[in-house]
Structure formats: structure tokens, C-alpha cells
Amino acid sequence: MADVDVCIKQRSMTEFLISGGETPIYIHERLKNMYGDATVDDSTVRRLVRCCNEVEGQTPLVDNQRSGAVTPRNIQAWHHQISISSGR
């Protein structure tokens, strides 16, 4: 497995080349020329291309809201369940 710093650099380079309209094959060839055996797999490059293309060239930096997230309503329900369990 490649070093984390190398993977981050490759991801950055991949995102840059995607923004320039390059193909996954070309991007992987460029990475292979630079990083040799430490290059991420071509399937990783294709996945990044799909991800970036879905959000118009930018990787989302925020998480989607998911069920079970801490919200005032969830906290209130949690306190209610505790009070029922403890017989208050």
C-alpha cells in the first residue's frame, strides 16, 4: 500500500487533471510515470473521476445528514427515554 502522503498527492493531481478534461487512462499513465510502483490502482482513478464529475469537478467536503445524527430533537427523545427507563 502506498504512503498516505503519496496517496493524497496523487488524489490532488488526479483532481487537477480531471478539471482539465483528461481521461482516467491518461491520468493513470501520468501517475504511473511519476510514482511508479506506489501508484494508486486504475480503479481508484476511475472512482475519483466519477466522484468529481458528479459534483462538477469538486469533491464534497461535508457529510450528508444521516439518521441518528445529534440534533436537539434527538437529544430530547433520548432524555425522554432515559426518564422512562429510570421511572421518573
All heavy atoms as an XYZ file, in Angstrom:
690
protein
N       0.844     -1.184      0.000
C       0.000      0.000      0.000
C       0.883      1.239      0.000
O       1.904      1.294      0.659
C      -0.917     -0.011      1.222
C      -1.868      1.146      1.245
S      -3.050      0.894      2.581
C      -3.739      2.500      2.634
N       0.463      2.233     -0.725
C       1.246      3.459     -0.852
C       1.147      4.300      0.414
O       0.179      4.232      1.159
C       0.760      4.257     -2.049
N       2.172      5.100      0.644
C       2.211      6.024      1.753
C       1.028      6.988      1.651
O       0.621      7.385      0.564
C       3.541      6.789      1.681
C       3.740      7.709      2.852
O       3.114      8.784      2.847
O       4.509      7.354      3.749
N       0.471      7.392      2.802
C      -0.694      8.280      2.829
C      -0.408      9.599      2.122
O      -1.239     10.087      1.341
C      -1.166      8.520      4.281
C      -2.272      9.553      4.321
C      -1.626      7.225      4.920
N       0.766     10.188      2.349
C       1.111     11.449      1.692
C       1.140     11.290      0.176
O       0.681     12.167     -0.556
C       2.467     11.975      2.175
C       2.419     12.492      3.600
O       1.325     12.858      4.062
O       3.480     12.530      4.242
N       1.663     10.168     -0.296
C       1.720      9.910     -1.735
C       0.305      9.775     -2.290
O      -0.008     10.306     -3.354
C       2.570      8.648     -2.041
C       2.467      8.260     -3.500
C       4.022      8.877     -1.645
N      -0.579      9.096     -1.545
C      -1.966      8.945     -1.990
C      -2.670     10.298     -2.075
O      -3.417     10.553     -3.023
C      -2.728      8.015     -1.051
S      -2.235      6.296     -1.176
N      -2.414     11.164     -1.104
C      -3.027     12.493     -1.111
C      -2.518     13.298     -2.304
O      -3.285     13.970     -2.990
C      -2.771     13.222      0.222
C      -3.544     12.525      1.338
C      -3.158     14.695      0.131
C      -3.193     12.997      2.731
N      -1.220     13.221     -2.567
C      -0.652     13.927     -3.722
C      -1.249     13.410     -5.022
O      -1.570     14.185     -5.928
C       0.869     13.782     -3.738
C       1.563     14.557     -2.643
C       3.049     14.292     -2.653
C       3.726     14.988     -1.485
N       5.144     14.671     -1.401
N      -1.413     12.090     -5.107
C      -1.991     11.511     -6.317
C      -3.450     11.928     -6.486
O      -3.898     12.203     -7.597
C      -1.868      9.986     -6.287
C      -0.441      9.519     -6.454
C      -0.321      8.026     -6.472
O      -0.871      7.379     -7.366
N       0.394      7.467     -5.504
N      -4.173     12.001     -5.386
C      -5.569     12.437     -5.470
C      -5.646     13.890     -5.947
O      -6.464     14.227     -6.796
C      -6.253     12.295     -4.117
C      -7.699     12.717     -4.174
C      -8.391     12.588     -2.848
N      -9.738     13.093     -2.971
C     -10.793     12.490     -2.494
N     -10.671     11.342     -1.866
N     -11.989     13.017     -2.628
N      -4.771     14.734     -5.412
C      -4.751     16.134     -5.833
C      -4.424     16.258     -7.310
O      -5.070     17.013     -8.040
C      -3.719     16.923     -5.019
O      -4.056     16.908     -3.658
N      -3.420     15.503     -7.743
C      -3.037     15.546     -9.152
C      -4.175     15.023    -10.030
O      -4.470     15.584    -11.086
C      -1.780     14.718     -9.387
C      -1.245     14.801    -10.781
S       0.324     13.930    -10.873
C       0.682     14.105    -12.595
N      -4.839     13.969     -9.571
C      -5.965     13.409    -10.308
C      -7.079     14.436    -10.454
O      -7.614     14.644    -11.543
C      -6.490     12.137     -9.612
O      -5.434     11.167     -9.561
C      -7.682     11.545    -10.342
N      -7.427     15.125     -9.365
C      -8.481     16.133     -9.410
C      -8.095     17.280    -10.351
O      -8.939     17.794    -11.088
C      -8.798     16.642     -8.014
C      -9.511     15.602     -7.170
C      -9.831     16.076     -5.765
O      -9.610     17.270     -5.460
O     -10.323     15.260     -4.975
N      -6.816     17.652    -10.339
C      -6.350     18.712    -11.238
C      -6.496     18.291    -12.695
O      -6.997     19.040    -13.529
C      -4.892     19.065    -10.922
C      -4.296     20.049    -11.880
C      -4.631     21.383    -11.818
C      -3.408     19.630    -12.856
C      -4.086     22.305    -12.707
C      -2.856     20.526    -13.754
C      -3.203     21.870    -13.679
N      -6.067     17.070    -13.000
C      -6.148     16.590    -14.382
C      -7.603     16.387    -14.827
O      -7.933     16.613    -15.988
C      -5.340     15.305    -14.542
C      -3.817     15.488    -14.407
C      -3.114     14.141    -14.344
C      -3.268     16.345    -15.531
N      -8.471     15.984    -13.896
C      -9.895     15.848    -14.210
C     -10.458     17.206    -14.608
O     -11.199     17.322    -15.584
C     -10.682     15.282    -13.007
C     -10.316     13.821    -12.767
C     -12.196     15.426    -13.230
C     -10.801     13.289    -11.437
N     -10.072     18.244    -13.863
C     -10.580     19.587    -14.172
C     -10.108     20.050    -15.547
O     -10.744     20.889    -16.173
C     -10.155     20.592    -13.101
O      -8.765     20.831    -13.154
N      -9.014     19.477    -16.035
C      -8.515     19.785    -17.369
C      -9.134     18.912    -18.446
O      -8.767     19.011    -19.614
N     -10.051     18.024    -18.048
C     -10.767     17.195    -19.009
C     -10.039     15.936    -19.438
O     -10.396     15.321    -20.443
N      -9.015     15.525    -18.680
C      -8.249     14.328    -19.048
C      -9.037     13.054    -18.743
O      -9.889     13.030    -17.860
C      -6.914     14.305    -18.305
C      -6.021     15.488    -18.601
C      -5.594     15.590    -20.059
O      -5.720     14.604    -20.812
O      -5.131     16.673    -20.448
N      -8.715     11.987    -19.457
C      -9.385     10.697    -19.287
C      -8.733      9.913    -18.147
O      -7.553     10.129    -17.822
C      -9.294      9.854    -20.570
O      -7.916      9.553    -20.817
C      -9.897     10.593    -21.754
N      -9.483      8.972    -17.553
C      -8.906      8.149    -16.483
C      -7.652      7.392    -16.920
O      -6.699      7.283    -16.155
C     -10.036      7.185    -16.128
C     -11.279      7.885    -16.539
C     -10.909      8.700    -17.740
N      -7.639      6.900    -18.143
C      -6.468      6.147    -18.638
C      -5.243      7.056    -18.678
O      -4.160      6.687    -18.209
C      -6.750      5.541    -20.032
C      -7.833      4.479    -19.906
C      -5.480      4.963    -20.649
C      -8.359      3.974    -21.232
N      -5.408      8.255    -19.231
C      -4.302      9.197    -19.325
C      -3.821      9.597    -17.927
O      -2.613      9.665    -17.676
C      -4.728     10.436    -20.110
C      -3.645     11.489    -20.184
C      -2.572     11.350    -21.043
C      -3.702     12.615    -19.364
C      -1.574     12.302    -21.101
C      -2.709     13.578    -19.416
C      -1.647     13.422    -20.278
O      -0.658     14.364    -20.327
N      -4.772      9.842    -17.014
C      -4.408     10.236    -15.649
C      -3.593      9.133    -14.984
O      -2.552      9.393    -14.367
C      -5.671     10.565    -14.824
C      -6.350     11.822    -15.380
C      -5.331     10.746    -13.352
C      -7.733     12.098    -14.820
N      -4.035      7.878    -15.129
C      -3.314      6.772    -14.503
C      -1.918      6.626    -15.102
O      -0.952      6.357    -14.374
C      -4.102      5.461    -14.634
C      -3.516      4.364    -13.807
N      -2.753      3.364    -14.357
C      -3.554      4.136    -12.473
C      -2.348      2.561    -13.399
N      -2.817      2.994    -12.238
N      -1.785      6.826    -16.405
C      -0.464      6.758    -17.038
C       0.466      7.840    -16.480
O       1.641      7.574    -16.210
C      -0.591      6.923    -18.553
C      -1.170      5.706    -19.240
C      -1.448      5.938    -20.721
O      -1.164      7.045    -21.230
O      -1.946      5.003    -21.361
N      -0.054      9.047    -16.312
C       0.752     10.139    -15.746
C       1.186      9.807    -14.321
O       2.341     10.032    -13.945
C      -0.042     11.454    -15.726
C      -0.352     12.069    -17.068
C       0.788     12.880    -17.649
N       1.304     13.928    -16.806
C       0.947     15.211    -16.828
N       0.039     15.613    -17.693
N       1.511     16.075    -16.018
N       0.247      9.293    -13.530
C       0.585      8.922    -12.144
C       1.636      7.818    -12.129
O       2.580      7.859    -11.329
C      -0.670      8.472    -11.393
C      -1.732      9.535    -11.133
C      -2.974      8.901    -10.528
C      -1.198     10.643    -10.233
N       1.484      6.834    -13.001
C       2.430      5.713    -13.069
C       3.830      6.211    -13.430
O       4.815      5.751    -12.858
C       1.935      4.697    -14.110
C       2.650      3.392    -14.081
C       2.183      2.567    -12.921
C       2.731      1.160    -13.055
N       2.695      0.458    -11.801
N       3.911      7.186    -14.344
C       5.215      7.747    -14.709
C       5.862      8.474    -13.537
O       7.086      8.445    -13.394
C       5.071      8.710    -15.891
C       4.806      7.991    -17.191
O       5.102      6.817    -17.330
N       4.205      8.696    -18.137
N       5.057      9.131    -12.708
C       5.600      9.885    -11.571
C       5.891      9.020    -10.354
O       6.906      9.187     -9.701
C       4.624     10.990    -11.145
C       4.743     12.253    -11.951
S       3.748     13.545    -11.220
C       4.909     14.235    -10.064
N       4.965      8.104    -10.018
C       5.046      7.391     -8.744
C       5.433      5.923     -8.862
O       5.639      5.260     -7.845
C       3.717      7.515     -7.997
C       3.405      8.941     -7.633
C       2.515      9.702     -8.376
C       4.036      9.555     -6.552
C       2.241     11.023     -8.056
C       3.778     10.873     -6.225
C       2.877     11.600     -6.976
O       2.624     12.905     -6.655
N       5.527      5.399    -10.076
C       5.960      4.018    -10.263
C       5.085      3.017     -9.533
O       3.864      3.034     -9.662
N       5.728      2.156     -8.737
C       5.005      1.099     -8.028
C       4.092      1.627     -6.925
O       3.214      0.896     -6.447
C       5.992      0.100     -7.412
C       6.712     -0.726     -8.474
O       6.189     -0.817     -9.603
O       7.795     -1.261     -8.169
N       4.273      2.870     -6.504
C       3.442      3.444     -5.443
C       2.155      4.070     -5.998
O       1.376      4.657     -5.261
C       4.234      4.502     -4.676
N       1.904      3.909     -7.300
C       0.725      4.492     -7.936
C      -0.540      3.788     -7.462
O      -0.564      2.561     -7.323
C       0.820      4.363     -9.473
O       2.043      4.952     -9.892
C      -0.338      5.049    -10.161
N      -1.583      4.593     -7.239
C      -2.879      4.007     -6.885
C      -3.383      3.185     -8.063
O      -2.983      3.393     -9.211
C      -3.923      5.088     -6.506
C      -3.526      5.809     -5.242
C      -4.154      6.071     -7.641
N      -4.269      2.246     -7.791
C      -4.811      1.368     -8.815
C      -5.661      2.153     -9.808
O      -6.242      3.187     -9.465
C      -5.669      0.296     -8.127
C      -6.042     -0.821     -9.057
O      -5.129     -1.466     -9.596
O      -7.252     -1.043     -9.237
N      -5.752      1.662    -11.028
C      -6.552      2.362    -12.045
C      -8.023      2.442    -11.657
O      -8.715      3.394    -12.005
C      -6.374      1.734    -13.428
C      -6.841      0.298    -13.507
O      -6.825     -0.397    -12.486
O      -7.226     -0.131    -14.608
N      -8.520      1.468    -10.899
C      -9.917      1.522    -10.448
C     -10.128      2.689     -9.480
O     -11.201      3.298     -9.450
C     -10.338      0.206     -9.799
O      -9.575     -0.043     -8.634
N      -9.104      3.022     -8.711
C      -9.183      4.175     -7.808
C      -9.275      5.462     -8.612
O     -10.066      6.355     -8.280
C      -7.952      4.215     -6.876
O      -7.904      2.996     -6.137
C      -8.012      5.392     -5.931
N      -8.486      5.551     -9.669
C      -8.538      6.737    -10.538
C      -9.928      6.866    -11.160
O     -10.517      7.944    -11.159
C      -7.448      6.683    -11.625
C      -7.602      7.830    -12.607
C      -6.062      6.700    -11.001
N     -10.477      5.768    -11.668
C     -11.817      5.810    -12.281
C     -12.870      6.235    -11.264
O     -13.774      7.007    -11.576
C     -12.174      4.457    -12.893
C     -11.389      4.148    -14.161
C     -11.946      2.939    -14.912
N     -12.118      1.755    -14.087
C     -11.201      0.810    -13.919
N     -10.030      0.919    -14.502
N     -11.461     -0.236    -13.167
N     -12.757      5.729    -10.023
C     -13.706      6.096     -8.967
C     -13.625      7.591     -8.675
O     -14.651      8.268     -8.535
C     -13.428      5.295     -7.692
C     -14.389      5.608     -6.559
C     -14.094      4.767     -5.317
N     -12.705      4.778     -4.913
C     -12.109      5.749     -4.229
N     -12.785      6.807     -3.870
N     -10.839      5.658     -3.897
N     -12.407      8.127     -8.594
C     -12.243      9.565     -8.350
C     -12.813     10.395     -9.494
O     -13.427     11.437     -9.272
C     -10.764      9.897     -8.140
C     -10.171      9.484     -6.808
C      -8.656      9.676     -6.816
C     -10.794     10.271     -5.675
N     -12.617      9.924    -10.723
C     -13.163     10.646    -11.878
C     -14.689     10.686    -11.782
O     -15.297     11.734    -11.966
C     -12.695     10.007    -13.215
C     -13.457     10.569    -14.399
C     -11.198     10.212    -13.391
N     -15.301      9.540    -11.477
C     -16.767      9.506    -11.339
C     -17.231     10.441    -10.232
O     -18.179     11.207    -10.404
C     -17.246      8.083    -11.042
C     -17.401      7.208    -12.244
C     -18.166      5.926    -11.939
N     -17.680      5.200    -10.773
C     -16.695      4.305    -10.795
N     -16.090      4.020    -11.929
N     -16.314      3.685     -9.702
N     -16.558     10.381     -9.105
C     -16.930     11.214     -7.959
C     -16.825     12.698     -8.305
O     -17.739     13.471     -8.037
C     -16.033     10.887     -6.765
S     -16.355     11.892     -5.310
N     -15.729     13.086     -8.906
C     -15.520     14.500     -9.244
C     -16.480     14.976    -10.316
O     -16.957     16.105    -10.259
C     -14.078     14.737     -9.680
S     -12.913     14.619     -8.311
N     -16.781     14.120    -11.276
C     -17.702     14.514    -12.335
C     -19.123     14.688    -11.820
O     -19.887     15.495    -12.330
C     -17.682     13.506    -13.487
C     -16.423     13.633    -14.314
O     -15.778     14.667    -14.328
N     -16.069     12.557    -14.995
N     -19.478     13.935    -10.786
C     -20.818     14.043    -10.207
C     -21.036     15.390     -9.536
O     -22.152     15.877     -9.470
C     -21.052     12.928     -9.188
C     -21.229     11.569     -9.826
C     -21.314     10.462     -8.799
O     -21.262     10.751     -7.591
O     -21.426      9.300     -9.210
N     -19.966     15.979     -9.022
C     -20.101     17.259     -8.318
C     -19.364     18.368     -9.058
O     -18.828     19.281     -8.455
C     -19.621     17.155     -6.851
C     -20.555     16.313     -6.037
C     -18.207     16.635     -6.770
N     -19.355     18.268    -10.387
C     -18.790     19.302    -11.244
C     -17.349     19.653    -10.913
O     -16.985     20.809    -10.751
C     -19.669     20.553    -11.213
C     -21.083     20.287    -11.702
C     -21.974     21.491    -11.575
O     -21.485     22.594    -11.319
O     -23.187     21.310    -11.747
N     -16.505     18.618    -10.740
C     -15.080     18.839    -10.572
C     -14.625     19.113     -9.156
O     -13.462     19.358     -8.920
N     -15.534     19.067     -8.199
C     -15.140     19.310     -6.818
C     -15.585     18.152     -5.954
O     -16.699     17.659     -6.087
C     -15.773     20.594     -6.288
C     -15.307     21.826     -7.016
C     -15.958     23.072     -6.449
O     -16.704     23.009     -5.493
N     -15.677     24.192     -7.061
N     -14.711     17.717     -5.080
C     -15.045     16.670     -4.143
C     -15.784     17.295     -2.968
O     -15.308     18.281     -2.403
C     -13.764     15.968     -3.639
O     -13.058     15.468     -4.776
C     -14.086     14.832     -2.695
N     -16.952     16.754     -2.595
C     -17.687     17.344     -1.479
C     -16.886     17.227     -0.186
O     -16.281     16.201      0.085
C     -18.973     16.517     -1.413
C     -18.666     15.253     -2.131
C     -17.598     15.574     -3.131
N     -16.882     18.286      0.596
C     -16.112     18.297      1.836
C     -16.989     18.133      3.073
O     -16.478     18.073      4.177
C     -15.328     19.615      1.940
C     -14.332     19.855      0.814
C     -13.684     21.219      0.973
C     -13.285     18.768      0.773
N     -18.292     18.090      2.893
C     -19.199     17.956      4.034
C     -19.911     16.615      3.950
O     -20.142     16.077      2.875
C     -20.247     19.096      4.068
C     -19.570     20.425      4.316
C     -21.047     19.146      2.797
N     -20.261     16.088      5.107
C     -21.011     14.843      5.172
C     -22.480     15.122      4.907
O     -23.002     16.182      5.266
C     -20.896     14.213      6.557
C     -19.529     13.619      6.822
O     -18.842     13.298      5.847
O     -19.170     13.490      7.997
N     -23.149     14.162      4.294
C     -24.592     14.250      4.159
C     -25.214     13.976      5.515
O     -24.683     13.196      6.312
C     -25.108     13.224      3.156
C     -24.625     13.509      1.760
O     -24.379     14.662      1.418
N     -24.496     12.477      0.951
N     -26.353     14.616      5.781
C     -27.022     14.358      7.047
C     -27.517     12.917      7.029
O     -27.993     12.417      6.014
C     -28.201     15.304      7.246
C     -28.806     15.169      8.620
C     -29.794     16.286      8.920
O     -29.961     17.190      8.135
N     -30.432     16.193     10.058
N     -27.382     12.246      8.116
C     -27.801     10.853      8.202
C     -28.658     10.651      9.436
O     -28.589     11.438     10.380
C     -26.596      9.929      8.199
C     -25.547     10.307      9.204
C     -24.252      9.532      8.971
N     -23.332      9.810     10.018
C     -22.439     10.795     10.002
N     -22.368     11.575      8.956
N     -21.637     10.990     11.008
N     -29.455      9.611      9.416
C     -30.313      9.346     10.565
C     -29.451      9.039     11.773
O     -28.363      8.497     11.665
C     -31.238      8.171     10.262
O     -30.477      7.005     10.066
N     -29.926      9.419     12.929
C     -29.176      9.200     14.150
C     -28.202     10.316     14.467
O     -27.489     10.268     15.457
N     -28.158     11.336     13.609
C     -27.281     12.469     13.873
C     -27.770     13.199     15.117
O     -28.958     13.192     15.434
C     -27.255     13.409     12.679
N     -26.876     13.826     15.835
C     -27.230     14.541     17.051
C     -27.939     15.839     16.670
O     -27.374     16.701     16.009
C     -25.980     14.837     17.904
C     -26.358     15.627     19.144
C     -25.281     13.547     18.276
N     -29.192     15.921     17.058
C     -29.994     17.119     16.845
C     -30.720     17.422     18.137
O     -30.863     16.541     18.996
C     -31.026     16.919     15.714
O     -31.960     15.910     16.142
C     -30.374     16.507     14.407
N     -31.192     18.641     18.332
C     -31.961     18.943     19.547
C     -33.147     17.991     19.736
O     -33.449     17.565     20.850
C     -32.426     20.378     19.334
C     -31.389     20.974     18.433
C     -30.981     19.838     17.521
N     -33.798     17.633     18.638
C     -34.943     16.729     18.733
C     -34.506     15.349     19.215
O     -35.162     14.721     20.055
C     -35.619     16.636     17.375
C     -36.860     15.799     17.402
C     -37.537     15.816     16.061
N     -38.718     14.988     16.091
C     -39.444     14.710     15.048
N     -39.115     15.229     13.876
N     -40.491     13.948     15.132
N     -33.376     14.847     18.680
C     -32.875     13.534     19.106
C     -32.455     13.549     20.572
O     -32.670     12.580     21.295
C     -31.697     13.104     18.245
C     -32.094     12.741     16.843
O     -33.268     12.665     16.521
N     -31.117     12.536     15.991
N     -31.843     14.647     21.000
C     -31.425     14.756     22.406
C     -32.630     14.736     23.316
O     -32.645     14.061     24.356
C     -30.571     16.026     22.616
C     -29.240     15.872     21.875
C     -30.344     16.289     24.099
C     -28.401     17.132     21.841
N     -33.681     15.455     22.929
C     -34.903     15.484     23.731
C     -35.508     14.078     23.817
O     -35.918     13.642     24.894
C     -35.905     16.454     23.119
C     -37.156     16.625     23.934
C     -38.127     17.608     23.286
O     -37.999     17.910     22.101
N     -39.068     18.091     24.064
N     -35.557     13.359     22.706
C     -36.089     11.994     22.705
C     -35.236     11.079     23.568
O     -35.765     10.216     24.284
C     -36.159     11.470     21.270
N     -33.921     11.265     23.505
C     -33.019     10.462     24.309
C     -33.263     10.688     25.800
O     -33.370      9.745     26.574
C     -31.584     10.831     23.913
C     -30.507     10.071     24.622
C     -30.236      8.754     24.514
C     -29.567     10.604     25.539
N     -29.162      8.426     25.296
C     -28.733      9.550     25.947
C     -29.330     11.867     26.057
C     -27.702      9.730     26.850
C     -28.291     12.032     26.945
C     -27.497     10.968     27.335
N     -33.385     11.955     26.206
C     -33.675     12.269     27.613
C     -35.025     11.692     28.025
O     -35.170     11.191     29.142
C     -33.655     13.787     27.844
C     -32.283     14.367     27.907
N     -31.384     14.068     28.902
C     -31.648     15.226     27.075
C     -30.255     14.716     28.694
N     -30.391     15.431     27.572
N     -36.007     11.725     27.146
C     -37.322     11.162     27.437
C     -37.209      9.656     27.687
O     -37.789      9.132     28.638
C     -38.284     11.460     26.288
C     -39.645     10.890     26.483
N     -40.534     11.396     27.414
C     -40.277      9.843     25.880
C     -41.645     10.691     27.374
N     -41.512      9.744     26.445
N     -36.451      8.945     26.845
C     -36.268      7.508     27.007
C     -35.561      7.185     28.326
O     -35.915      6.221     29.008
C     -35.475      6.926     25.837
C     -36.234      6.846     24.555
C     -37.422      5.905     24.642
O     -37.389      4.887     25.343
N     -38.480      6.247     23.940
N     -34.597      8.007     28.691
C     -33.883      7.792     29.965
C     -34.819      7.968     31.143
O     -34.813      7.187     32.087
C     -32.662      8.728     30.067
C     -31.609      8.295     29.049
C     -32.080      8.719     31.491
C     -30.428      9.237     28.950
N     -35.643      9.001     31.076
C     -36.571      9.259     32.191
C     -37.599      8.128     32.315
O     -37.988      7.759     33.416
C     -37.274     10.611     32.046
O     -38.103     10.630     30.915
N     -38.031      7.559     31.191
C     -38.965      6.434     31.234
C     -38.279      5.213     31.831
O     -38.839      4.524     32.681
C     -39.491      6.114     29.815
C     -40.405      7.228     29.327
C     -40.214      4.774     29.792
C     -40.812      7.090     27.879
N     -37.034      4.974     31.413
C     -36.291      3.802     31.891
C     -35.994      3.885     33.388
O     -36.018      2.872     34.098
C     -34.964      3.685     31.153
O     -35.171      3.493     29.795
N     -35.731      5.095     33.866
C     -35.384      5.230     35.280
C     -36.615      5.427     36.165
O     -36.497      5.530     37.369
C     -34.410      6.394     35.483
O     -35.009      7.610     35.076
N     -37.800      5.487     35.556
C     -39.052      5.600     36.322
C     -39.321      6.983     36.864
O     -40.009      7.139     37.864
N     -38.759      8.002     36.244
C     -39.001      9.369     36.731
C     -40.264      9.934     36.179
O     -40.750      9.826     35.174
C     -37.846     10.276     36.337
C     -36.576      9.930     37.050
C     -35.539     10.942     36.713
N     -34.221     10.374     36.976
C     -33.124     10.966     36.660
N     -33.124     12.132     36.072
N     -31.973     10.433     36.933
